[in-house]
Amino acid sequence: MRRGGVPEATVGRLPLYLRALTALHDQGITSISSEELASRSGVRSTQLRKDLSHLGSYGVRGVGYDVELLAAQIAQELGLTQEWPVVIVGMGNLGRALAAYGGFSGRGFRIVALVDDDPEVVGTVVEGLTVTTLGDLATTGPTVAIGVITTPAPAAQAVANELVAMGVRSLLNFAPGHLVLPDGVDVRGVDLATELQILAFHEQRRLLAVSTHDPLSREADTEAIG
């Protein structure tokens, strides 16, 4: 259970609801039923209603949820009523792609610093920001609330340690591997290779299912064995 009484699993689904509500608002839709919102969010309607009950939002029978009001409630719960300053550490291809992504500013985040340890990269300008080092960030850089780590795996732990030493307590880690950090530091890991491996598993299961139910495939397998 998360501080404030909202379960962690619910917190993980709130961004899905907010994304769907934002799209509805952009389309000029002012109200939506729990069934429709659940469908757009990829969850069951019973789960959605339970999640939103933790926010004190129950909708109106026969009308549903007010799109703008519910979006505001979720944004407040997620802490998105202000802009959070973010640093990206690692100016490789992924780090540069994230720095160039324009979707952060509209969702409560602002990239305030870019960091690398390559002397040929430090001092260059990427997306309007001058790349600095972690040491300079700690002494003369802007205040940072969230750190994004896009370094190679061997450097990730040391980078995380330095960010924590600066007072950063929220980290998004794109580097493979597990980070060992003090209590009170929140880490979200994004391992693209792991996600692809999970998709490969499901793709293999589908192929095996097709082979099992396809007489021609079974006949070909039998001939190959014979």
C-alpha positions in Angstrom: 0.0 0.0 0.0 1.4 3.4 -1.0 1.5 6.3 1.4 -1.8 8.1 1.2 -3.8 4.9 1.0 -3.7 4.3 -2.7 -2.3 0.8 -3.6 0.8 0.7 -5.8 -1.0 -1.3 -8.4 -3.6 1.4 -8.7 -0.9 4.1 -9.0 0.5 2.1 -11.9 -2.8 2.3 -13.7 -3.6 5.9 -13.1 -1.4 7.2 -16.0 -3.4 4.9 -18.3 -6.6 6.5 -17.2 -5.1 10.0 -17.5 -3.9 9.3 -21.0 -7.3 8.1 -22.1 -9.0 11.1 -20.5 -6.6 13.5 -22.1 -7.4 12.1 -25.5 -11.1 12.3 -24.8 -10.8 15.9 -23.7 -8.9 16.7 -26.9 -11.8 15.2 -28.9 -14.3 17.4 -27.1 -15.9 14.6 -25.1 -17.1 15.8 -21.7 -18.4 12.6 -20.0 -17.7 8.9 -20.3 -19.0 5.7 -18.7 -16.7 3.5 -16.7 -17.1 0.7 -19.3 -15.9 2.9 -22.1 -13.1 4.5 -20.1 -12.0 1.0 -19.0 -12.0 -0.2 -22.6 -9.9 2.7 -23.7 -7.5 2.1 -20.9 -7.2 -1.7 -21.4 -8.6 -2.7 -18.0 -11.8 -4.2 -16.7 -14.5 -1.8 -15.7 -14.7 -3.3 -12.2 -11.0 -2.7 -11.7 -11.3 0.9 -13.0 -14.2 1.7 -10.6 -12.2 0.2 -7.7 -9.1 2.2 -8.6 -11.0 5.5 -8.9 -12.8 4.9 -5.6 -9.4 5.3 -3.9 -9.5 8.9 -5.2 -13.0 9.4 -4.0 -14.4 9.5 -7.5 -17.5 7.3 -8.2 -19.1 8.9 -11.2 -22.8 9.6 -11.7 -25.3 6.9 -12.4 -26.5 7.2 -16.0 -23.9 9.9 -16.8 -20.6 8.4 -16.0 -17.5 10.4 -15.2 -16.8 14.1 -15.9 -13.7 13.9 -18.2 -12.1 17.2 -17.2 -12.8 16.8 -13.5 -11.5 13.2 -13.3 -8.4 14.1 -15.3 -7.7 16.9 -12.8 -8.2 14.5 -9.9 -5.8 12.0 -11.3 -3.2 14.6 -12.2 -3.4 15.9 -8.7 -3.0 12.4 -7.2 0.0 11.8 -9.4 1.6 15.1 -8.5 1.3 16.6 -12.0 -0.1 19.9 -11.0 3.5 21.2 -11.1 6.5 20.6 -13.4 9.1 18.2 -12.1 12.8 19.0 -13.0 14.5 16.0 -14.7 18.1 15.2 -15.5 19.1 12.7 -18.2 22.4 11.0 -17.6 24.0 9.4 -20.7 24.0 11.2 -24.0 24.0 8.1 -26.3 21.3 7.5 -28.8 18.6 6.8 -26.2 19.5 9.8 -24.0 19.4 12.1 -27.0 16.1 10.7 -28.2 14.6 11.3 -24.7 16.0 14.8 -24.6 14.3 15.5 -28.0 11.0 14.1 -27.0 8.5 16.9 -26.8 5.8 15.0 -24.7 7.4 15.6 -21.3 6.5 19.3 -20.9 2.8 18.7 -21.4 2.7 15.9 -18.8 4.3 17.6 -15.8 8.0 17.2 -16.5 10.8 19.5 -17.7 14.3 18.4 -18.7 16.6 20.8 -16.9 20.0 19.1 -17.3 21.8 16.7 -19.6 24.9 14.8 -18.3 27.7 12.7 -19.7 31.3 11.9 -18.8 32.7 11.8 -22.3 35.0 14.9 -22.7 34.0 15.1 -26.4 30.3 15.4 -25.4 30.6 17.6 -22.3 30.1 21.2 -23.3 28.1 20.4 -26.5 24.6 21.6 -26.8 21.7 19.1 -27.1 18.2 20.3 -27.5 19.1 23.8 -26.2 20.9 22.4 -23.1 24.7 22.3 -22.5 25.8 18.8 -21.5 27.6 18.9 -18.2 29.1 16.3 -15.8 27.6 14.9 -12.6 30.2 16.7 -10.6 29.2 20.1 -12.1 25.6 19.3 -11.7 26.1 18.6 -8.0 27.9 21.9 -7.4 26.5 24.5 -9.9 23.6 22.8 -11.6 19.8 23.3 -11.2 17.8 21.4 -8.6 16.7 18.0 -9.9 13.8 15.8 -8.6 14.0 12.9 -11.0 17.0 11.2 -12.6 16.8 9.3 -15.9 19.7 6.9 -16.4 20.5 5.9 -20.0 24.1 4.9 -19.5 25.7 1.5 -20.3 24.9 -1.1 -17.6 28.4 -1.1 -15.9 28.0 2.7 -15.2 24.4 2.7 -13.9 25.1 1.8 -10.3 27.7 4.5 -9.8 25.5 7.1 -11.6 22.6 6.2 -9.4 24.8 6.5 -6.3 25.9 10.0 -7.3 22.3 11.1 -8.0 21.1 9.8 -4.6 24.0 11.6 -3.0 22.7 14.8 -4.6 19.3 14.2 -3.0 17.5 12.7 -6.0 15.1 10.2 -4.7 13.3 9.1 -7.9 15.1 7.3 -10.7 14.1 5.9 -14.1 16.6 3.4 -15.1 17.0 2.2 -18.7 20.2 0.4 -18.1 19.9 -3.4 -17.8 20.4 -4.8 -14.3 19.3 -4.2 -10.7 20.3 -1.1 -8.8 21.0 -1.5 -5.1 20.0 1.8 -3.4 19.0 3.0 0.1 15.4 2.8 1.4 13.4 5.8 0.4 14.7 5.8 -3.2 12.1 4.9 -5.8 13.4 3.2 -8.9 11.5 2.3 -12.1 13.4 0.0 -14.4 12.8 0.0 -18.2 14.6 -3.0 -19.8 13.8 -3.0 -23.5 15.5 -6.3 -24.1 13.5 -8.0 -21.4 10.2 -6.6 -22.9 11.2 -8.0 -26.3 12.0 -11.4 -24.8 8.5 -11.5 -23.2 7.0 -10.7 -26.6 9.1 -13.4 -28.2 7.7 -15.9 -25.6 4.1 -15.0 -26.5 4.9 -15.1 -30.3 6.4 -18.5 -29.9 3.4 -19.7 -28.0 1.2 -18.5 -30.8 3.3 -20.3 -33.5 3.2 -23.5 -31.5 -0.6 -23.2 -31.1 -1.0 -22.8 -34.9 1.3 -25.7 -35.5 -0.6 -27.9 -33.1 -4.0 -27.1 -34.7 -2.8 -27.2 -38.3 -3.1 -30.7 -39.8 -0.6 -29.8 -42.6 1.9 -28.6 -40.1 1.5 -31.8 -38.1 1.9 -33.9 -41.2 5.1 -32.0 -42.2 6.5 -32.5 -38.7 5.7 -36.2 -38.9 7.4 -36.5 -42.3 10.4 -34.6 -41.0 10.7 -37.0 -38.0 10.3 -40.1 -40.3 
